[in-house]
Amino acid sequence: MTWIIRKVNYASYLRWSMFGTLVVIVVFALSRDAVVGFILVILMGLTMSGVYSITLVYANHTLPGMTRLVTSLITAFAGFGAAVFPALIGYSMDHSGIVSALWMYKSLP
């Protein structure tokens, strides 16, 4: 991803990365084939690669002098999302099945 970020600016990279991730999540929720699901998970990993680090660099570049606060907040929110979202999906799968978990993916903002 480093060669991509050298060719486009930070905001453009983040915008297209998030758009690509959203498209992959929607297709993943609509897909019923296991092989397609595995391919989409790989594509999701590619579209999301570098988002955390580029967000840190972009935010620190945009808000000079606030590196400690910005880095702490981004790391805290990333950790919170990495803990809460899988817990919600797991709870949904345990209590309502896989279909409800896939519908949770579809209803993401």
Secondary structure, DSSP 4 states (H G I P E B T S, - for coil): -HHHHHHS-HHHHHHHHHHHHHHHHHHHHH---HHHHHHHHHHHHHHHTTHHHHHHHHHHHHSTT-HHHHHHHHHHHHHHHHHHHHHHHHHHHHHH-HHHHHHHHHT--
